[in-house]
């Protein structure tokens, strides 16, 4: 029964291929969006002491 080791789950392979295609398309759209509207660095809020009143 060594042939059982060589069997390929076609459903899983198709799902992985579709996932890879969707991930590639998502990355392309993300890069195009970042070129059109570049995101600035996130501004950090200063961590100062609260003002005394």
Residue pairs with C-beta under 8 A, 6 or more apart in sequence:
none
